Amino acid sequence: MGVDEQHPHSAGTRITRSARTRLRLLGSAGGQLSGTGPLRLALGQAVAGSGALGGMIHVRDPRRGEMCLVASMGLPDHLIAGWEVLTEEDSAAPVSCLRYRTHVWSPPPPDVPHRAPPPSSGRSSSEDFSPRAGTLPPGSGVASVPVLTADGQPVGALSVLVEEQGEIGGAERAFLRMVADWAADYLRPVSPAATDTGQAGEPLGGEAVGSAVWRMNDGLLALDHQARLTFANAAALKLLGASAQEALGTVLWDHPVIRDTGMAACHGRALANRAPAGFDTRWPGRAGWYHARLDPVPDGLVIHITDITERRAQEAERSAAQRTAAERVMRMGELTSALAEALTVQDVVKAVADRMLPPFGANGLICQLIENGRLRMVGSAGYPEEFLETVQTLMVSDMSAIVQVLSSRTPHFLSTPREYAEQHPTPSATSTAAG
């Protein structure tokens, strides 16, 4: 059955031969399309048949009082960003056409947006239904027609962006209405969390849960048994680098970013064992690590993708701390054994130097005794002889760091030559001699 026969109220409208051919193409699609396929097909014919720059289809969510963008064509992401969610109080053309159930022409927006009054009849209003500021390129307007079910229920709006200063002609309006009538069979009111899934019903748990799933930070994907995407929340779409209309209905493995993660192998394990499977991976084009968990469900597979970069960093820190602690215990054990075998003071110094210098990244060690107010060297490692001779001439009172250590009975650390010079201004040349 052709489109005209399905909708007799539009059958007598005069449209071009090209437009009728496009309508026949829509009618021939039948039930061969799934997911967003019908909407993309309708938009393609609407844009081409009206000579438009691009098009959009919005679906009405009466529970939230919003209209949500479910498909677009020919428009860059930055341009359609202001059209993704429209409230029913908005004056944008898609909202207004559904509110008054008639086609609406919104000319290029003025500098100051304003809300237009309702039209006085079923005819189109020539008043300005301004879209959100900044969402249209200069010199372009929007023509919107309502998408109504066979019993007259409003479910959405079909809009095209045209480069016109005046309202589009009657033939173009009639053609857009016929395309909208055809799309009505494939459009239903949904919330953003379930937008364009191609599945019946609302998200499990109702509106609140569905909205939370859509806005959650983790990525969530749903696949059918042919690995086609039937759902993707906002975070998952960002990971895929695609919009909803581009991703939904496609095979997951066709996305290059997915092929580089190794998810296909995990997918095979989950299906073969009919049990959850997961793995950690680097995500192409992004820093950090992600964990993907694949859960088989009756209708296919659900994939949960979580950013675990912080968790991996914490695990790496814990592992490093554990290795450091283990090395410390090992070195202390070795030092204890070496000291037990030492026979001379120099043996003690060597045992300490061999095991204590590496952990600090140090290259020298001096052991001193205090006798009659002077420092007497009993052993050293790693220092030049010239420096050792200088050290042996110093008085205890000349070394404020040593005085501080002896008086406080606690360790004291000087991290740089500058710190050493600040505390020992008189013998500062010793730091140079030390190398």
N, C-alpha and C positions, 0 to 999 in steps of 0.2 A: 504494500500500500504506500502511495506517495505521501509526501508531507502535506500537500494541499488537501488530500482526501481525509487525512487524519484530523485536520483542523479546518472545517468548512467555513468558519468565520473569516478566514484569510484567503479562501480559494478564489474569490472574485477580484482580488487586488491586482492591479497591473504592475508587474515587475519585469525586468529585462530577461531576455532569453538566457543570458549567462547565469543570472540568479536562479532561474528555474533549473538549469543544469546542476548547479551547486546543491540545490535542495534535493534533487534526485540522487545525487551522490550520498547525501546524508541518509536518505531513506533506504538506500541499498546497503548501508552498513549493518542494519539489523542488530542482532545480539552478538556480533562477532567481536565487539570491543569490550574491554574491562578496565577497571581502575580509572585513571583520568583520561583514557583514550577518547571516549565520547566527547568530553568537554574540550579537549585539545582539537578534535576534528571540527566541532562546532565553531570554536574560535577561529580556526584557520579559514573556514569558509566565510565567516562573518567579516573578518578583516579583509580578505581578498575581494569579496563581493561588494563591499562598500568603499573600497579604495582607501582604507584606513591605515594609520601608522602602526597600530597595535590594538590589542583587545584584552578584556578582563571579564571573568565571571565571578560573582560573589554569591555566597549562599547565606540564607537568613538563619540566625540562631535566635528564635523567639524567647528562649529561656534567659539568655544573657542580654537581650536587647541589642544585638550586634549583627553586623553583616561581615563575613570573613572572606577574604580572597582565596579562592580554591584553584584558580587556573589563570594564567596570563600568557600572552604571546606578543613577541615583537617589542617588548618594553624592557629596558634594563632594570636591574634590581634597585638601583638608587632612585629611579623614577617611581616605581610602584610601592616603595617603602611606606609612603603616606597613605596608601590605599589598602593595606593589609587587613586592618580591622576598622570598620566604620560603625559608629553607634547609630541607633535608630533616631536619635535627635539631630544627627548631622544633616547638613544641607547639600551634601555631595549628590551628584546625579544618580548613582546607583540606589541610594537610599530614597531619594525623592520619587524616582520612577516606581519603586515598589510601594511607597506610602500612598501614592495617588493612582497606582495601577494604570499608568499611561506612560508613553515614551517621554523622555525629558532631554532637552538639548541644553548643555551647559557651555556657553561660549568661553573664549579665553578669559581667565579670571581677572577681575580688577585688582587694584592694589589693596583694597580693603574688602575682605570677604563679608557677605551678608546672607541672611537666610531669606529665601524667597517665599512669598505667600502661596497657598495651594491654588492650582488652576481652577477656574470657575466652571469648566466643562470637561468632557472626556477628551478634548483636543489638547495638543501639546502646548505647554506653556513656553513662551519666549522669554520669560523672566530668567534671571541669572541664578542658577543653582551652583554656587561656587564650591569646587572641591577644596580640599585642604591646601593651604598656601604652600607653594613651593613644589607641588607634586606634578605639575604640568610644564612642558617646555613652552616658551613664548609662542603665541600665535596659534595654539592648538586648543580644541575644545573636546568635550566628551558627549557622545550620544548614548543614552542608556534606555533599554527596554526591559520591562518586568518579565520574569520567568514565572509563569502561572501553571499550576497543574490543570488537568482536564476539568476538575470541579471548581476551578477558579481560586485555589489556595495559592498565596504568594510564597515562593520558595527561594527566589534569588533574583539576580539581575545580570543581564548581558550588556557590556559597554564596549564601545570602540572609540579610540582616540583619533580624531580627524583634524586635518590642517585646513579649517574653514572658519570664516568670520561669521557666516550666516548659518541658519539651521539646515541640516541635510534634507534632501528631497523626499517626497512621499514614497517613491519607489524604494529608496534605500531603507526608509523606516519600515515599510511593509516587509522587506526582505529580512531585516533584523528581527522583527516579531516572529516570522516563520521559523528562523533558526532558533530563537528562544523557545518556541513551542516544542521544537524537536528536542532541545536540551532538557526540557522539563521532565522528561521520562527518566533522566539520569541524574537529576539533582534532587537532593533531599536536605532538610534542615539538619545541620550537625554543629557540634561545638568545635573550637579550634583543635582540641586534642584528637579529634577523630576525623579531621579534614581530609577528604580525598582518599580514604582508605580503600574504598571499593567494597567494603563489608557492610552488612546490614546491622542496625542497632547502634546504640551509643556505647561509649567506653565502659568497661566493667567498673562498677561502683558509682556510676552516675556522673553528673556534671562536675562536682567538686574534685573527684579523683581524676577525671579526664583532664581537667584544667591543670592539675598538679603534674600529671604525666607530661603534658605538653611543655610545661615551663621548667621541669626538673633539669638540673645541671648535667646529669648523666645522659648519654645517648641511648635511645630505645628504638629498636627496629623490629618489625614483624614481617616474616616471609611466608608465602604460601608453599605448597609442596613442590613447586617448580622454581623455588628460590627467588620469586618475584616479590618486590617490596609492596606490602599492603599498608604499611604504616611507618612513619618516621617522625619523631618529635623534633623540636627546634634544634636541640643540641646535636642530634644525629645528623640532621641536614647540614649543619656546619662542618661536621667531620667529613661528610661526603663531598662537601663543596658544591652542593646542588640545591636548587629550590624544590619545593614539594611537587610542583607540576613536572619538573624534569626527572625527579627520582622515582615517584610512585608508579608502579606498574612495570618498572624495569627489573632486569635480573641483577641481583646484587653483585655477582662476579664480573659484570660488565663495567663496573666502576674501577678505574685504574688504582685509586687509592686503596681499595679493598684487596685487590690482587697482591699488593705489596706487603700486606700484613700477615699473610699466612692463615687467614681465617677459613679458607676453603678446606684445609686439612682438618681443622677443628670441627667444621660443619659436618664433614664426613663421619667423624667419630661420634658426634652427638646423634646423628641419624642411625648409624649402624648399631649403637648400643641402646638407643632410645633412652638416653640418660644425659643429664647436663654435662657439658664439657667447657673448659675455659683455658685461657692462656694469656700471658703478658706479651706485649709487643710495642715496638716503637711505631708511632703513627706518622706516615709519610707527610712531610711538610710541616710538622709540628714538633716542638721540643718536648722532651719528657717521655713518660711511659703510660700505657693504657692497658687495662685488663678487660678482656671480652669474655662474657659468659653466654653460652648458647643453650637454651632450654627448649627441648621438643614439646610442642603442644598439639592438640588434635588437628588444628588447621594448618600446621606447619612448624615454624620455629620463631622464638623470640630471642633477640640478641640485646644484651645489656652491656654498654660500653662505659667504663669508669676511668677517669684520670687518676692514676696512682703514682704520679711523679713524686709528690710529697712523701707518700708512704715508702716508696723505693729509696728516697734520700734518707729517711729516718732509719730504714733497715740497713743501709750502707753505713751510716754513722754508728749504729749499734754493733755491726760486724767489726768495724774498725776499732771501736772501743774494746770489744772482746779480744781482738787480736793483740791490741796493745797491752791489755791486762795479762794475757797469757804470756806474752814476751817478757813482761816485767817479772812475773813469777819465775819464768825460766832463767832469766839473768840473775835474779836474786839467789836462786838455787845454785847456779854455777859459781857466783861470787862466794857464797858460803863455803862451797867445797874448796875453791881455790885458796881462800883465807885460812882454812883449816890446814892446808898443806904448806903455807908460807913459812919460811924459816928466818928471813931477814926483813928489815923495814922495806928494802927495795922490792922484795918479793910481794909485800903487801901493796905497795904503790902500783906495781905492774899488774897485779890481779884486779885492783880497782880500776885502773886506766883501761885495761882490755875490755872490761864489761860495762863501764859507766860512760865512757866518752861517746860510743856510737849512738845510744838513745838520744843524747843531747845534740848530736851533730858537732861535738866539740873536738878540738885538735890538741889541747894541752891540759896538763894537770900538775898541780904543785901541792905537796903535803908539807906543812910547817908546824914547828913547835915554838912556844914562846918561852924564852929564857932571859931573865934579867931585862925585861922590857924590849927585847929584840926578837926578831923572827929568825928561827934557825930552820933551814931547809933540810928535810930528812929524805926527800925523794921527789922526783919530777918525771914528766914524760911529755914530749912534743914541743918543748920550748928551746929556743937557741941559747947557747951558752952566755952570750952577751947579756941577754935579758936576765938570766939566772944570777949573774954576778951583781946586776943592779938591784934585784930584789933582796939579796942578802945584806945590803947596806941600809935597808929601810928600818925605821923604828916602828913599833906598833902604833904609836900615836900619829904617825904619818898616814896611816891607812884607816880612814874613817869607816869604810865598809867593814873592816875587820873588827873595829871597836864596836860597831853596831851589832854585829853578829854575836860577839862575846857577851855584850851587856844584855841583849834580848833573848839569847839562847834560841834564836830562830834563824832560818836561812835568809839570805839577802841576795837578790839578783840584780845585776847591772846588764842591761840588754844591749847597749850600744857603746862605742868608744866615747860618744858625747856624754853619756851618763857617767861614765868613769871619770872623765875630765872634770865634770861639774863637782863631783864629790872629792876629787884629789887634784886640786889645781896646782899644787907644788910639784909632785912627781908625775905630772901628766905625760911626760916623755916616756915613761915606762910602757904605756900602751903602744907606742910606736915601736919600741924595741921588741915588744912581744910578738909583733907581726900579726 
